Amino acid sequence: MLNFTKEDTRGMLSVARAAPLLDETYRAIGQGRVEASSPSMMRVGSTPFRFGAKGAVLNHLDIAGVRITSRKASRLMLWSLQTGEPVAFFDESEMYRFRTGVSAAVVAKYLLQDRKLERAAIIGAGAIAQQIASAIHQTFRPTEIAVSARSVASAKRFAADAAKRGEPVVVAETISEATANADVIVTITNANEELVRPEHVSEGAVVLSMGGGLEVAHGVWASASARYVDDLSYALHQGDAAAWIKEGKFSQSAFQANLTGTVAELAVGKLEAIKTDSHVMAIVQGTTALDIALAHSIYLARTRVQDNG
């Protein structure tokens, strides 16, 4: 069994390689070729470290995997469907942040439907937000990516780092400033409060909710012309949907009935074309199959090198 440190994976990750892979995986989910664990996430105990496990079988790749999650040091293991043997074990801290960033760009592309992205807004300035900015820049080449954070100083550091990579990131001192005329708005924070409200969202904009707590006002979801989730089970227990349900905005069944569909259904064309007379919104909490597919591609690249060495 191969072991991969975060340093091992870092040099093997690129948006150009990962985006088509994630698109292929969303399509495989939509085609019924992926079996997700049930429940989507198994929580282990009630410690502050949030131990848990999420898994999936990717039949089209002959691979299965499980993410072993923790606030401190998440890991991912792969098994071969041909032998049932474990084949690789990953420190996924770097890989997970990267995958989350690329998935934001892939989902945004589905929702934009060939419309041009001129201006993006990212609410949050952490490590995942940096990956999102890079993925959006490399996928869409927008004129401007505005970042807003609780600390203006952290937003300025974010922009300075982005400039070194040639990314057009500017600092917005308020959320209103960041979201003004934004084609895509992404929230990825540790907040537990309404940051993005209906007045922040332009007509035709795409809103991606990606944080673990409350970030987006329920009114943004309610007024959207189309509403999607990537993983319904997980969304019901974490992020904006879970927060709205806890607040009594609606029940779990009412939330599900209110959905237009899933990201995977959108990827394979099972849903009607998106109307652009209003904004659209997707709650993207993380689909484990994407992490497994990315890990598998890295595993294959390593084994090819060893075979040719």
C-alpha positions as CSV (number, residue, x, y, z in Angstrom):
1,M,0.0,0.0,0.0
2,L,1.3,3.4,-0.9
3,N,1.4,6.3,1.6
4,F,1.1,9.9,0.4
5,T,2.1,12.9,2.6
6,K,0.6,16.3,1.8
7,E,4.0,17.2,0.3
8,D,3.7,14.2,-2.1
9,T,0.3,15.4,-3.3
10,R,1.1,19.1,-3.7
11,G,3.3,18.7,-6.8
12,M,0.7,16.5,-8.5
13,L,-2.3,18.9,-8.3
14,S,-3.3,21.2,-11.1
15,V,-6.6,22.9,-11.9
16,A,-6.2,21.9,-15.6
17,R,-6.0,18.2,-14.7
18,A,-8.5,18.2,-11.8
19,A,-11.4,20.1,-13.3
20,P,-12.2,17.6,-16.0
21,L,-11.8,14.8,-13.5
22,L,-14.3,16.4,-11.1
23,D,-16.7,17.0,-14.0
24,E,-16.4,13.4,-15.0
25,T,-17.1,12.3,-11.4
26,Y,-20.2,14.5,-11.1
27,R,-21.4,13.0,-14.3
28,A,-20.8,9.5,-13.0
29,I,-22.8,10.3,-9.9
30,G,-25.7,11.6,-12.1
31,Q,-25.5,8.4,-14.2
32,G,-25.7,6.1,-11.1
33,R,-22.2,4.8,-11.3
34,V,-21.2,6.0,-7.8
35,E,-22.5,4.6,-4.5
36,A,-22.3,7.0,-1.6
37,S,-22.1,5.9,2.0
38,S,-25.3,5.9,4.0
39,P,-25.5,8.0,6.0
40,S,-23.4,10.4,4.0
41,M,-21.3,11.2,7.1
42,M,-20.9,9.1,10.2
43,R,-20.0,11.2,13.2
44,V,-17.8,9.5,15.9
45,G,-18.5,10.9,19.3
46,S,-19.1,14.5,20.3
47,T,-15.5,15.8,20.8
48,P,-14.5,19.2,19.4
49,F,-12.3,17.5,16.9
50,R,-15.4,16.4,14.8
51,F,-14.2,12.8,14.1
52,G,-16.2,11.2,11.3
53,A,-16.1,9.0,8.1
54,K,-17.5,9.5,4.6
55,G,-17.1,7.0,1.8
56,A,-18.1,6.1,-1.7
57,V,-17.7,3.3,-4.3
58,L,-16.7,4.6,-7.8
59,N,-17.7,1.7,-9.9
60,H,-16.5,3.3,-13.1
61,L,-12.9,3.5,-11.7
62,D,-12.9,0.2,-9.9
63,I,-12.1,2.0,-6.6
64,A,-13.6,2.6,-3.2
65,G,-12.6,5.1,-0.7
66,V,-13.3,6.5,2.8
67,R,-12.4,9.9,4.2
68,I,-11.5,9.8,7.9
69,T,-12.3,13.3,9.0
70,S,-11.0,15.4,11.8
71,R,-10.5,19.1,12.4
72,K,-6.8,18.5,12.9
73,A,-5.6,15.8,10.4
74,S,-8.0,14.2,7.9
75,R,-6.9,11.1,6.0
76,L,-8.3,9.2,3.0
77,M,-7.9,5.5,2.1
78,L,-8.4,3.8,-1.2
79,W,-9.4,0.1,-1.9
80,S,-9.3,-1.8,-5.2
81,L,-12.7,-3.2,-6.3
82,Q,-10.8,-6.0,-8.1
83,T,-9.0,-7.4,-5.0
84,G,-10.7,-5.7,-2.0
85,E,-7.2,-4.8,-0.8
86,P,-6.2,-1.3,0.4
87,V,-4.0,0.4,-2.2
88,A,-3.2,3.9,-0.9
89,F,-3.4,6.1,2.2
90,F,-3.3,9.9,2.0
91,D,-2.8,12.9,4.2
92,E,-5.5,14.8,2.5
93,S,-5.2,18.2,4.1
94,E,-3.6,19.8,1.0
95,M,-5.7,17.7,-1.4
96,Y,-9.0,18.4,0.3
97,R,-8.5,22.2,0.2
98,F,-7.5,22.0,-3.5
99,R,-10.4,19.8,-4.4
100,T,-12.9,22.1,-2.7
101,G,-11.5,25.1,-4.6
102,V,-11.7,23.3,-8.0
103,S,-15.2,22.1,-7.3
104,A,-16.4,25.7,-6.8
105,A,-15.2,26.5,-10.3
106,V,-16.7,23.4,-11.8
107,V,-20.1,24.0,-10.2
108,A,-20.0,27.7,-11.1
109,K,-19.4,26.7,-14.7
110,Y,-22.5,24.4,-14.7
111,L,-24.6,27.2,-13.3
112,L,-23.3,30.0,-15.5
113,Q,-24.2,28.0,-18.7
114,D,-21.6,29.6,-21.0
115,R,-22.2,33.1,-19.6
116,K,-19.0,35.0,-19.1
117,L,-17.7,35.5,-15.6
118,E,-16.4,39.1,-15.4
119,R,-16.4,39.6,-11.6
120,A,-16.3,37.1,-8.8
121,A,-16.8,37.7,-5.0
122,I,-15.3,35.5,-2.4
123,I,-16.5,35.9,1.2
124,G,-13.7,34.5,3.4
125,A,-9.9,34.6,3.1
126,G,-8.7,31.3,4.4
127,A,-6.7,28.5,2.7
128,I,-9.7,27.1,0.9
129,A,-10.7,30.6,-0.3
130,Q,-7.3,30.9,-1.8
131,Q,-7.8,27.7,-3.8
132,I,-11.2,28.9,-4.9
133,A,-9.7,32.1,-6.2
134,S,-7.0,30.2,-8.1
135,A,-9.5,27.8,-9.6
136,I,-11.9,30.6,-10.7
137,H,-9.0,32.6,-12.2
138,Q,-7.7,29.6,-14.2
139,T,-11.1,28.5,-15.3
140,F,-12.7,31.8,-16.2
141,R,-10.0,34.5,-16.4
142,P,-12.3,37.1,-14.8
143,T,-11.4,40.8,-14.8
144,E,-11.7,40.9,-11.0
145,I,-12.0,38.7,-8.0
146,A,-13.1,40.7,-4.9
147,V,-12.4,39.2,-1.5
148,S,-14.0,40.3,1.8
149,A,-13.1,39.0,5.2
150,R,-13.8,39.8,8.8
151,S,-10.3,41.1,9.0
152,V,-9.3,43.6,6.3
153,A,-5.6,42.7,7.1
154,S,-6.2,39.1,6.2
155,A,-7.9,40.1,3.0
156,K,-4.9,42.3,2.1
157,R,-2.6,39.3,2.7
158,F,-4.8,37.2,0.6
159,A,-4.7,39.7,-2.3
160,A,-0.9,40.1,-2.0
161,D,-0.4,36.3,-2.2
162,A,-2.8,36.1,-5.2
163,A,-0.9,38.9,-7.0
164,K,2.2,36.7,-6.9
165,R,0.2,34.1,-8.8
166,G,-1.0,36.7,-11.3
167,E,-4.6,36.5,-10.0
168,P,-6.7,39.8,-10.2
169,V,-7.8,39.8,-6.5
170,V,-8.9,43.1,-5.0
171,V,-9.8,43.8,-1.4
172,A,-13.3,44.8,-0.6
173,E,-13.8,46.4,2.9
174,T,-17.5,45.4,3.0
175,I,-19.6,42.5,1.7
176,S,-21.7,45.0,-0.3
177,E,-18.6,46.3,-2.0
178,A,-17.4,42.7,-2.7
179,T,-20.7,41.5,-4.2
180,A,-21.6,44.6,-6.3
181,N,-22.2,43.4,-9.8
182,A,-20.6,40.0,-9.1
183,D,-21.5,37.2,-11.5
184,V,-20.5,34.6,-8.9
185,I,-20.5,34.9,-5.1
186,V,-18.8,32.2,-3.0
187,T,-19.1,32.0,0.8
188,I,-16.4,30.0,2.5
189,T,-16.1,31.2,6.1
190,N,-16.2,30.0,9.7
191,A,-19.0,32.4,10.4
192,N,-22.4,31.6,12.0
193,E,-24.3,34.6,10.9
194,E,-26.0,36.0,7.8
195,L,-23.3,37.6,5.6
196,V,-24.8,37.6,2.2
197,R,-28.4,39.0,2.0
198,P,-30.8,39.4,-0.9
199,E,-29.7,43.0,-1.5
200,H,-26.2,41.8,-2.2
201,V,-27.1,39.5,-5.1
202,S,-27.4,40.8,-8.6
203,E,-29.9,39.5,-11.2
204,G,-28.5,36.4,-12.9
205,A,-25.8,35.9,-10.3
206,V,-24.6,32.5,-9.1
207,V,-24.4,32.0,-5.3
208,L,-22.3,29.2,-3.9
209,S,-22.7,28.4,-0.2
210,M,-19.7,26.4,0.9
211,G,-19.0,27.1,4.6
212,G,-19.8,24.9,7.5
213,G,-22.3,27.2,9.2
214,L,-24.8,30.0,8.5
215,E,-23.5,32.4,5.9
216,V,-26.3,33.2,3.5
217,A,-29.7,34.7,4.4
218,H,-32.6,32.3,3.8
219,G,-34.1,35.0,1.6
220,V,-31.4,34.5,-1.0
221,W,-32.3,30.8,-1.3
222,A,-36.0,31.5,-1.2
223,S,-35.9,34.1,-4.0
224,A,-33.5,32.1,-6.3
225,S,-34.9,30.9,-9.7
226,A,-33.1,27.5,-9.2
227,R,-31.7,25.8,-6.1
228,Y,-29.2,22.9,-6.0
229,V,-27.2,20.8,-3.5
230,D,-24.3,18.5,-4.2
231,D,-24.9,16.1,-1.3
232,L,-28.4,16.4,0.2
233,S,-27.8,14.2,3.2
234,Y,-24.7,16.2,4.2
235,A,-26.3,19.6,3.5
236,L,-29.1,18.7,5.9
237,H,-26.6,18.5,8.8
238,Q,-24.1,21.2,8.0
239,G,-24.0,24.6,6.4
240,D,-26.7,27.0,5.5
241,A,-29.5,24.5,5.0
242,A,-28.9,22.9,8.4
243,A,-28.9,26.4,10.0
244,W,-32.1,27.4,8.3
245,I,-33.8,24.2,9.4
246,K,-32.6,24.7,12.9
247,E,-34.0,28.2,12.8
248,G,-37.4,26.8,11.7
249,K,-37.4,28.4,8.2
250,F,-38.6,25.0,6.9
251,S,-38.4,21.3,7.7
252,Q,-36.0,18.8,6.1
253,S,-38.8,17.5,3.9
254,A,-39.8,21.0,2.9
255,F,-36.2,21.8,2.0
256,Q,-35.9,18.8,-0.2
257,A,-39.2,19.5,-1.9
258,N,-37.9,23.1,-2.6
259,L,-34.9,21.8,-4.5
260,T,-34.5,22.1,-8.2
261,G,-32.1,19.2,-8.2
262,T,-28.6,18.1,-7.5
263,V,-25.4,19.3,-9.0
264,A,-24.9,15.8,-10.5
265,E,-28.3,15.9,-12.2
266,L,-27.3,19.3,-13.6
267,A,-24.0,17.8,-14.9
268,V,-25.7,15.1,-16.9
269,G,-28.5,17.3,-18.3
270,K,-31.3,15.7,-16.4
271,L,-32.7,19.2,-15.4
272,E,-34.3,22.0,-17.4
273,A,-32.1,24.9,-18.6
274,I,-31.6,27.5,-15.8
275,K,-33.6,30.7,-16.1
276,T,-31.4,33.7,-15.8
277,D,-34.2,36.2,-14.9
278,S,-33.1,35.9,-11.2
279,H,-30.1,34.5,-9.4
280,V,-29.4,30.8,-8.8
281,M,-27.9,29.2,-5.7
282,A,-26.1,26.0,-4.9
283,I,-25.1,24.6,-1.5
284,V,-21.8,22.8,-2.1
285,Q,-20.9,21.1,1.1
286,G,-18.6,18.5,-0.4
287,T,-19.0,15.2,-2.3
288,T,-16.6,12.5,-1.1
289,A,-16.6,10.9,-4.5
290,L,-14.7,13.9,-5.8
291,D,-12.0,13.5,-3.2
292,I,-11.7,9.8,-4.0
293,A,-11.5,10.4,-7.7
294,L,-8.7,12.9,-7.2
295,A,-6.8,10.7,-4.8
296,H,-7.1,7.8,-7.3
297,S,-5.7,9.9,-10.1
298,I,-2.7,10.8,-7.9
299,Y,-2.3,7.1,-7.0
300,L,-2.3,6.1,-10.7
301,A,0.3,8.8,-11.5
302,R,2.6,7.5,-8.8
303,T,2.2,3.8,-9.9
304,R,3.0,4.8,-13.5
305,V,6.2,6.5,-12.4
306,Q,7.2,3.5,-10.4
307,D,6.4,1.1,-13.3
308,N,8.4,3.2,-15.7
309,G,11.3,3.7,-13.2
